[in-house]
Amino acid sequence: MSDSTRSGSQAIDRALGVLDRFEGDRRIALTDISTESGLPLSTTHRIVRALCRSGYLVRDADAYRVGPRVQALVPRSDAEIDEVVPYMYAVAAGAKLTVSLGVRDRSQVARLASARPPVEHCASQLPADREPLHATAMGKVLLAFAPDGPAAAVRGLGDLEAFTPRTSTSYAVLVAQLTEVRRRAFAIADQERAEDVRALAVPVLGNGGVVAALGVQARSARLTDELAARILPPLRHAATEVGRRMQTLDNAG
């Protein structure tokens, strides 16, 4: 085994050792992480900073806790999804649009569930299982409320692919959009992922931060500004209930 291979394996072992300290909902100070993991304080600080940049940990005042990247890696069981879908169906029935729940997985939104309305609906209302963060409403919500802020989240995406002429491929423009999303607490993606498709999304709050996004999408002619304004309050209410239920399930587990 080469020196570089051994060094890489050691770095991974140390990072996993740090993450092992965070069972359940523990908040741990840096000095305690160092003591429990048996690593020098300087090494611990370097590892913790790297884990925070990647979303695996989040700084919370004078301590650290598990971040959204770890939460996204934990698969939701069918039973857990069943607990939150009724709130989504309530919005879907009123809006006559499909409501979807998504979480961040690296540079993509992973769709966990969708609730279709009890009326005829078109294929445009259902997002793909995975969608790019920077070109979707749910993705923009997740980027806007990333633990290190919008700018750091955008820097970690790499090149921004253009899917339509409306896709934001400029880092500065996207960060400005996300700052506004964070202020308004909702995002609209207007024909950025696919032409003639518009989307609206709101954040879902969980243990200490935004853990998911709840959204709708449809053809642009259907999802007008007027309809978006009408849907926003019930969508926010559903996001509150979904977040509360998800948090209850996480704490019970």
N, C-alpha and C positions, 0 to 999 in steps of 0.2 A: 504494500500500500504506500502511495506517495505521501510526502509531507502535506501537500495541498489537500489530498483526500482526507487525511487524518484531521487536518485543521477544519475542513468543512463539516465532518462528522461531529467533531467536538462542539462546533458552534451550534449545530442543530440540537445536540443533546442538552447543551446549556439552555437554549431557548425553550425546549420542551420542559426542562426542569423548572424554569421560571413559571411557565404556564400551569404546571402542576400545583403551584401554590394557590391557584384561584378556583378552588372547588366551591360550587354553589354561588352565592352572591357576595363572596368575601371582598372587602376593600382593604388593601394592604399598603402600608407605607413602604417607600423604597428601602429604608434600612432593614425593615422586617423581611422583605423579599430577599435581600442580600444574606441575612442571617439564616433564614430557612433553607435557601438553596445552596448555601455554603460557597458563595462566590464573592470575590472582592466587590466593594461598593461601586468602583468605577466600571467594572465589567457588567455588573447588574444594571447600572444606569444606561450603558450603551445598548444592552439587549432590550430593556424596557422601552427605550426610545424607538428602537426599530419595530417592536411589536405595536407601539402606538401608531407609528406611521402607516403600518399595514392594517390597522383597524382591529387587531386582535386584543389590544388593551386600550383603555381610555383613562386619562387622568381625571380624577374627581377630587378637586380641592387639593389636600395634602396627601392623597393616596391614589391607588390605581384599582381598576376593576375590569372585568371582562368586557370586551368591545363587541360591536355588531358583527364583525367578521366571524367570531367564534359562534355567535348565536345563529348566523346564517348557515353554518356548517352542520348544525344539529337538525336533522330532518324532522318535520312535523308528521306525526302519525295521522292516519285517517280519522281517528277519534278526535284528535285535537282540531283538525280542520273542520270537522263536523260541528264543533263547538262555536266557531266564529262565522261559518257560512250563513246561518240564518239572518244575521245582521246585514250581510251583503245582499241576500235575496230581498230584504225589505226595501233597500234602495233600488235594486234592479226592477222590482215591480212598479215602484212609483215613477222612476225615470224612463222605464221601458228601454233600458240599455243594460248590457252585460257589465257587471262589476267584478274587477279582478284584484287579487292580493299578490304583491310581489316583494321579494327581499333582494338585497344586494349579494351578488356572488362575483367578486373581482370587478371586472369592467362591464358586467351585465346585470340585468334584472332577471331573476328567476321567478317565474309565475308559480305560486303555490296553489292557487285555487281561483275559480271563476264561478260567478252566479249569474245565470242567464235569465232574462225576464220571461214571464209566462205569456209572451206574445211572439209573433214572428220577428226574427232579428237577422241581420246580415253578418257575413263572415268578417267584415271590417271591425266588428265590435270585440273580437277575441284576439288579444295579443298572442304572439308566439310564446312558446315555453321559455325562451330566453331572448331578451332584447338588449340592444346597446344602451348604456346609461345616458349618454349625452344627447340622444335623439328621441327620448321618450319622456312622457310626463312623470311616470313613476320613477324613472331613473333620475330625473332632475331633482325630484324631492329627496331621494336618497343621497345624491351628491351634495345638495344644499345643506343638509343636516348631518353631513359626515363629521365624525368626532374632531378632526383637525381643521375643519372649515372648508368652504368651497374651493379656495385657491389650491390648497394642498391636495384635495380630492381630484381636481382636474389635472394637476401635474402628474398624478399617478396613472392616468389613463393612456398615456402615450399618444400616438397620432390619432386625430379625431376624423373618422371616416365620414365622407359625405354620402348620404343615402338619397337625398333630394337636394334641389337648389336651396331649400330653406334650412338644411342642417347646419348647425353652428359648428364650424371647424376652427374657429379662432379661440385660443385660450382666454384672451382678455374679454371677448364678447360673452363667452360661456360663463366665466366667473361673474360678470356683471349680471347676467340673467339669473344665476343661482343665488346671488346676493338678494335680488328682488324676490325670488321664490322663498327664501328664508324669511324675509320680512313679511310677505303676504301669507305664508304658510299654505300655499297651494301652487301648482305648476300647470301650465298649459303648453303642450307641444303641438304646433300647428303645421301639419304636413312636413314634419322633420324626419320621420321614419319612413313613411310612405305617402306618396302624393294623394291628396283628397281624403286623408285621414287625420282627424283632430283628436286630442286626448286631454283629459283633466285628471289630476291626482292630488291627494293630500297625504300628510305624514301620519303614521301610526306610532304612537308613543308606547314604549315598553319600560323595561327596567333601566331607568336613568337616561333614556335617549330615544331617538327614532329607530325603530327596529324593522319597519316595513312601510309599504306605501299602498294606498287603496285608490283605485282609479277606474275611469270609464273611457272608452274611445268609440268613435263612430265616424261616418263620413262627414266631411266639413259642412256640407249643406244641412246636416241633421244636428250636429253639436254646435249650435250657434252660441254667441255670447249670452243671449237671453236664456237659453236652456242651461248653459254652464252655470250661470248665476242662480238659477232655480235649483239645480242639483247640488251645488256646493254645500249648503247647510245640512241636508240629510247625509251627504257623503262624509262630512266632518263628524256628524253624530255617530255614524256607523264606525268610523275610524277610532273614535274614543272608546266605543264598546268593544271593538275587536282588540284594541290595545289592552284594555282592562282584562279581557278574558285571556289573552295570550300571556299576560303577566301573571295572572292567577295560576294558569297551567304550569308556567315555568317555575314559579315558587313552590307549587305542590310537588313538582318532579324533583 
